[in-house]
């Protein structure tokens, strides 16, 4: 089948270059790689999703090693990477129904992202590269999941 050949060619190229992927951004990093393998296993009806699970573990390990002095691009922001990682965890837990405990990690991300977002909103820093929009998106989704987060995280309204 033509689609099978195309998908297998994509997998071959990704597998050959995956050692070069080490960042935590959702689309260009390990989360995107993990999602590719997840959907690849669904497409092939292969129940062996060990690569997917290993990549999730690598993501969790790598997020703790982010160094703001060693980001890939000068415009990268720590909050973008943290928010992307949080959204990735939420996606795999609630949309893909992967049995993984994420609440402690999300709480830690919340405690990092809330002050960063407050600072950026106070300074009206809405530049796409600042991470404010990514943080806001992530925290809005978290609040939609749990109304109490609004008060617990001391997320204030800004006018």
Buried (B, 14 or more C-beta within 10 A) or exposed (E): EEEEEEBEEEBEEBEEEBEEBEBBBBEEBBBBBBBBBBEBBEEEEEEEBEBBBEBBEBBBEBBEEBEEEEBEEEEBBBBBBBBBBBBBBBBBBEEEEBEBEBEEBBEBBBEBBBEBBBEBBEEEBEEEBBBBBBBBBBBEBBBEEEEEBBEEBEBEEEE
